[in-house]
Amino acid sequence: MKQKIFLALIVIICGLAFSIQACSQNKTILVVGDSISTAYGMDYDVGWVSLLQNKLIQQGYEYKVVNASISGDVTASGRQRITKQLENHTPEIVIIELGGNDGLRGLPISQLRKNLQSMIDQSLVSGAKVVLAGMQILPNYGPRYTNDFAQTYVDLAEQNDIVLVPFILDGIGGVPGMMQADGIHPNEQAQSVIVDNIWPLLSEVL
């Protein structure tokens, strides 16, 4: 009887040790973004970052998604705080989803480019792969600013040889039933579309 109990304890201990080891081997995906990634205006569990975590689990990927996004954030703030996030989480992959608020405020394109480049540089130096989420803005800022804004993401992706999601809100922006009442933030129905926009590109680096 004592021998059976002893063997059972060994099995339990080994099982716990295996579970701890498996958890410690999970890789990290760090998301640095703004309100698009914070599930603004809805429960966090239905936001695209949470849905991405669920999809990774369903697909058998042992990745933990860390959401370091802040509503209203601009690239200048992201540039400053990503350093600590990289140190704290040592991610394998960094998804950069920033710039929309720079555009809404009409901030200089040169500043947008410089800040995003710094975030890319810091991520690559840390050993992480980078997925850059492209953003577009409304045409009422003028064709030159609008075009230069969108092209910035394309240029940075090409120059740094990183993965680009051409437009994270593709199929959402300007589409009836996909935006919240403010006309700026995607609603709950749009969250799965964001994951669909990201997944084919993200899967290339998983």
Summary of the structure (lengths in Angstrom):
residues: 206
radius of gyration: 19.9
end to end distance: 48.1
largest distance: 81.6
contacts: 641
relative contact order: 0.13
helix: 55%
strand: 13%
